[in-house]
Amino acid sequence: MSRPVLTAAAGIAVVVALLPLGYLLIRVTEAGLDRAAAELLTARVGRLAATSLALAAVVTLACTVLGVGSAFLVTRTDLPAARLFAVLAALPLAVPTYIAAFAWVSAVDDFTGFWPSALVLTLCSYPYVFLPVAAALHRADPAQEDVARSLGHHPWRTFRGVTLPQLRPAIAGGALLVALYVLSDFGAVALLRTDTFTRAVFTAFDLGFDLTGALLLSTVLVALTTVLLIGESLTRRRGARYARLGAGARRPHVRIPLGGRRWPAALMLMVAAALALGVPALNLSRRLAAGVSRPGSLTEIATAAGNSLTVSAAGAVLTMLLALPIGLLVARASGPLAAVVERLSYLTHALPGVVIGLSLVFFGVHVAYPLYQTRWLLTLAYAALFLPLAVAAVSAAAAQAPPALDDVARSLGRRPLRVFITITAPLLTPGIAAGAALVFLTCMKELPATLLLRPTGMDTLATELWGHTGVAAYAAAAPYAALLVLLSAVPAWFLAARSGALGPEGNR
């Protein structure tokens, strides 16, 4: 695919993703400078910014340590039951933050505030770091490590000096996703009563009926996201190359012996899995039987599950189609233009789902009325919300697919489109599959945008769960929560398998 075509396709994808942001800017402009200053230049906004940034920093740091450590242990050491721990490290992605928060509130007295929110968000989010790092460790070229060891370097020194630098894109991309996810999360912070921007935006809209105030607060989230994106871009090494020749690791990597630390390491991973998965599982199991026994509940549950699967699959397909040109442009045509396109695609990820939903309601009513009250508009919302997840997966895969193969094919007279179909696309398939699974999983859990944009009469597992929880019908909500977690566990397991952690090297 030629660079002009790639750039044009990436530009179109970014325009689609920025539709909600465009609406936000229009409404903020209509509010005027006086209203904006009165709303934003306050001590309350300063406290909200400090809390939101502090929560994002704490959770991102914790997820980076836990995610990188888990990936390293299951892929490069002689950890016992590494395959099991790889699955357990990926499954927290299947647990929505609002389900995890409710489980913890039910199990622990006075479980509210900043640090409980940080704990819940860390337990639900660290797979965003674990999965790309595990995949990068699996695909890393063992030849460089062999050279280092032949020079007498100890395995630990080889990992720090040779392997870890190759993980920089995966670590940075995963940490960025965690930070953006924390800034945009509503479920956990609402239930745990932590004052962040997302909670303030929802309160202004839902309780105060102040749409303009909610949108003005959302502009601060966009500003914070821009700061994060700039900071992440500064961590990248110009001219760095992470590609290897071949589609994957053909020889097993040398595993580092843990010695007496094998079982303590396994215990730490088991504790993390118990906190992330065990607490929600115990809470749901206590209420499940009563919820399933309600008259008509099985039909309602089956209908909601079918709706969740179809709209999530549509969202995943559209998101990957938009992410493909952006990811390729970022990996293959580095420069200011590619950097700007990538950063723009991330901006809407920090907007609350309620803002995305409202913006697309406006778009459907005033610009594209045939899409209003259809699943297509909900699919577009999913694409705008979760495009960064797909872009990160595609760009990471493209960064490790050597562009020299494309150059050789073109030098032999093959047209750019044929080169893409026969050479580039097969190399990107693992990244595309992983990105699609991640987006599908996240669409299954999305709540605010789904509530606003779903067609009349269409309920999903997430909306049914929220409806029953809102009237304190926790037993009735339990079957929807349990099925949502179970269905989400399938793509979570697939992501762990695609990462390489479940391959022959991890299966002992």
N, C-alpha and C positions, 0 to 999 in steps of 0.2 A: 504494500500500500504506500503510494507516494506521500511525501510530506505535505504538499498542499491539500490533498484529499483528506489526509489524517487531521490536519489542522481545522479544515472546514467542518468535518464530522464532529470533532471535539468541541468546536464552537457552538454547533447546534445543540449538542448534549448539555453544555453549560447553560445555554439560554433556557432550555426546558427546566433544568434544575433550579434556576434563579427566579422562576415565576413567582414563588411566594415572597421572595425578598423584594422583588419589584413592587408587589402590592404593599408590602411593609413601608417602603420608601414613599410611595404615593400617599398613603394615609398619614405618615409622619409629616410630610411636607404640608398637607392640608391643615394639620394641627397648628402650625405656626411656631415661630421661635419662642414667643412668650409662654405658650403652653408647655413646650418642650423644656424650657429652662425651669419652669415652676415644678414640673414633674421629676426632672432628673437631677437638678442641682440641690439635693437634699441630703441630710445625714443618713436617712433611711436607705437611700440608694447606695451610699458609700458602704453601709453595713452589709447590704445585700451583695455588693461586689466583693467585699473582703471575704464573706462567708463562702460565696460560690467559688472564688479562686482558691481559697484555702482547702475546701473540700475536694476540688479537682486536683490540687497538688498532692494532698495526702493519699487519695485513692490511686492516682497515677503512679506515685512512687511505690506504694504497696503492691499494686498490680504488676509493675515492672519487676520488682524483686521476686514476687511469687511466681509470675509467669515465666521469666527467664530461668529461675532456679528449677522449676518443675520441668521445663522443656529440656534443660541440660541433664537433669537426673534421669529422665526416661529415655533419652536418645543416646547419651554418651557415657553412661556409667553402668556398672554391674548391679544396679538397683534391683532388688527382688520384685517380681510381679510388675515389671515396667509396663506391660501392655494394659493391665488393669488400671494402673495409675494414670496412664495416658487417657483412657476413656473417662475416668473420674474427673480429670482436670478439664475436659471439654464439656461435660454435661451441665455445669452451672449456667452455660448459655441458654439452656432450656428453661430456666426458672426466671420468670418476669420479676422485676424488682419489687413490684407491689405485692406479689405473692410471698416473696422472701421476707419483706418487711412485716406483713401481717403475721406470718408464722413466728417471727421473732417477738413481736409485740404480744402475741398470745402465750408465748413460752416464758418470757422474762418480764418481771414487773418493772415499771418505770423505764422501759427501753425506748427512750426518745432523746433527740438532740443530735449534736454534731457527730460525736464519735460513733454512736450506733448507726447513723447514716453512712459514715465512712466504712464501717465494718460490712454492712449489707451490700453496699455498692462495690466494695472490693471483692467480696465473695462471688458476686454475680458477674463481674467485669474482667477478672484476671485472665479468662480464656482468650480475650481479645489480644493479649500479649503472648500467651502460651502457644496458640495455634500457629501464628506466622513464624515465631522463633523456632518451634519444633520443625516446621516445614523447611526453614532455611538451614537448620542443622542437618536435616536429612539430605538436602540437595547440595550442601557445600562440597566443593571439590576436595577429596581426600589426598590428592597429590601434593597440595601445599603443606598439609600436615605431615605427610611422609617425609618431605624434604626437611622440615623443621626437626623431626625426630632423628633423621639421619645425621643431623648436625649435633646431636647430643642433647637436645632440649627435652626436659621432663614433660610427660603428658599434660600436667597442669599448666606449665609454662607455654606449651604449644597451644593449648586452648585459649589462654589469655592473649597471646601475642599474634596468633594466626587465625583461629576460628572466630573469636569474639568480634574482631573488626569486620568480618564478613556478615555479621548479624546486624550491623548498624541499621540498614533500611528496615528490617523486620521489627527491630526493637522500637525505633523511632515511629514507624507507622502504627504499631500496636498501642504504644503509649499515647499517641495523638488521638486515636479512636477512643481510648478510655477517657481522656480529658474531655473530649467533645461529648461523649455519652453522659458523663457526670454533669456537665453544664446543662444538658437538655433533659435530664431525668426529672420526672414529676412524681411517679408512683411512690418511690421510697421516701423522698423528702417530705411528701405530703403526709403520709402515714406516720412518719417519725418526727414530724413537727420541726423541721429544720428550715429556717427562713433563707431560701435561695431565690434567684430570679424566677425560676420556673414556677415555684409556688406562688410568688407574688404576682406573676402574670395571670395565672389561673384564678387567683383570688380576685384580682381586679376585674376580670371578665365575668366569672361565674357568680360571684357574690355581689360585686359592686356595679355590675353591668356597665363597666367603664372600658369600652373597646379601645378608645384612643389611648387611655392610660396604659392598658396592657401592651399595646403595640409600641408605645414609647419605651416602656421597660425592656421590650424585646430588642430594641436597637442597642442597648448596652450589651446584651448577649452576643450580638453580631460583632460589636467592638472587641469584646473579650476573645471571641473566636479568632478574629483577625490577629490579635496579639499572639495567641497560641500558634497560629499558622506561621507567622513570621519567625517566632522563636524556634519552631521545629525546622524551618528551612535553614536557619543559621547553623544547625547541628550537622548538616550534610557536608560531605567533603566533595569539593569540586573535582571533577575528573576521576572520581573513584569508580572502579569497575568491580562488579560482583558476579559477573557471568562466568559460567564454566562451559566447557565443550561437552556435548552430550545432553541427553534428556534427564539424567538423574545419576545418583551414585551407583556405580556398578560394583564397587568393592565395599565390604563392611568397614565402617570407621572403627578405629581402635578405641575400645572402651576403657575408661579410667577406673581402676579399682578403688572402691570406697573403704575397703578394709573394715575396721570396727565401726565405721560410720554408716554402714549399709542400713541397719535396722533403725537407728535414730532418724535417718533421712526418710525411710519408708513411713515411720510413725508420724513425722511432720506432715507428709502428704496425706496420710489418712485423716489426720485431724482437720486439715483444710477441707477435705471432701466431706467429712462428717458435718462441719459447720455449714458448708454451702448447700449440701444435698440432704443431709439427715434431718435437720430441723424442719424444713418445709415438708419432707416426706412424712414425718411423724404427725405433723399438724393436719395434713390433708387426710391421712389414713384414719384419724379419729372421727372425721366428719363425713367420710365418703359414703358409707352405707346408708345413712339417713337421707342424703341427698338423692341417691339413685332410686330409692324406694318411693319417691313422690310420684303421683299419677301423671302420666304423660311425659315424664322427665326424659325417658330414653329417646323418644322422638325428637324432643327439643334439642337434646345434646347432639344427636346425629345430624340434624339440620345445621346447627351452629358449627359443627366440625367440618361439614362439607363446604360451608361458606368460607370458613377460615382457610381451608386448603386451597380452594380455587383462587381467591383474591390474593393470597400470599404467593402462589405460583405465578400469577400474572405479574405481580409486583417484582418478583425476582427476575423474570424474563426481561421486562422493560428496563429495569435498573442495570442489568448486565449489558444490554444493547447500548445504553448510554455510556456506561463506564469503559467499554472496550476501546473506543478511539482516544479517550482521555488517558487511560492507563498506558496505551502504546505511545502516545505523544510524550508523556512524562519520561518513559524509559528510553525511548529511541531518538528523541529530538530535544535533548536538554538545552535549556536557554531561558531567557526571560519570559518569552511567550508561553512556553510549556509550564513554567512555574506559576504564572498568573492563572492559566486555565485550571491547573490542579487546585490552587488555593480557592478559586471561586467556587469550584465544585464542592468544597467543604463547608462553605458558609452556612447553608441552610440546615446542616446537621445539628447546629447548636440552637436552632429555633425550637421552642416548644411545639409539640404536636398540635396544640390548640391553635397556634398562630398559622402553622402550615394549613390546617383545615379551614380556618377562616379565610385565608388568602385564596384558596382554591374554590371556596364557595363564591366569593366575589368574582373570580375568574369565570366560573361556570355560569353565573347569573348574567354578567354583563358582557362577556366576550365569547364564550363557547357554550351557549345555552343547551345545545343537544347533549353535551356531556354531563350536564347537571343532573344529580340524583341517579347516576349510573356508576357501575363498578369501574369504568375507565377513569373517572376522576379520582376515585380512591386509589387506583393503581398508580396514577401520576403522583399522588401525595406520597406513596411509599417510595417511589423513585427519587423524589426530591429529598426525602428524609434520609434515605439510606444509601445514596450514591457514593459517599466516601468509603463505605465498607467494601463496595465492589471495586472502586478505583484502587484502593490499597492492595486488594488481592491481585488484580490484573497487573498493576505496575510492578509489584514484587516479583511476579512470575516473569514478566517481560524483562526485568533487570537481570535475571539469571539466565535468560535465553540469549545466546551469543548473536549479536547482529551481523557478525562476519558470515554466518550461513546465508542470510538474506542477500548480502553483497555478492557472494559467490554465485547464487542462483540468478541474480539479475545480470551478472557478467556473462552468463551462459545464454542470455537472450530471453529469459522468462519475464513475462509481464508482471507488474507489481501485484495485481490481484491474485494471479496464480501463485506467486511466491507466498503471499499471505495465507492462501488456502492450504497449500501443500507443505509449507515449512513453518511459518510463524504460528498459525493456529494450533497445530498439534503440540507445539512446545508450550503454548499457553493454556492448554486444556486443563491441567491440574489446577491452575490458578483460577480459571473461569468457573470450574466446578465448585471449588472451595468458596469463591465469592458468592455464587448463586445459592449455595446451601446456607451461608451466613445471612444473606439478605432474606431468604425465605424464612429462616428461623426468627429474624428480627421482626418481619412483617406479621408473623403469627402473634407476637406479643404486643404490637403497637395498639395503644388504646385511644388517646384523645382524637387523633385524626380520623380513626375509624368511627368513633362516635359521631363526629360531625359530618362525615362524607358518605357513610354507607347509605345505600338506597333505602327508602322507606320499607319497613317490614323485613329487612335483612339483618340478622344478628350473627355475630361471630362468637367464638368461645370467649374472647376478651371482653366484648361488650356485655354478654350474658353474665360473666363473672362480676363485672363492675356493677351491673344493675342489681344483682342479688346482694352483693356486699354493701351497696349503698343503703339498703333497708335492713341491714344486719341479719340477713338470711344466710348465715355462713354455711349451714349444712347444705342448702340448695346450691350455693356457689361452689362447694367442694368438687363435685363431679366435673364441672367446667375447668376448674383449675387443674385437677389431676390429668384430665385428657389433654389440656393445653401443654402441660409439662411433658406428657408421654409423646405426643406428636412432635414436639420440639426436640425431644431427645434423639429422634432419628437423624435429622441433619446435623445435630451436634456430634453424634457418633461418626457420621460420615466425614465431618471436618477433621476429627481426630485421625481417622483412617487416611485421609488425603494428606495430612501433615507428615506422614511417614513414621509417626510414632508407633503405629500398629503393624508396621511391616515386619519382614523377617528379622530385622535387627532388633526390634523391640519385643519380639515374641519369644519368650524363653520359658 
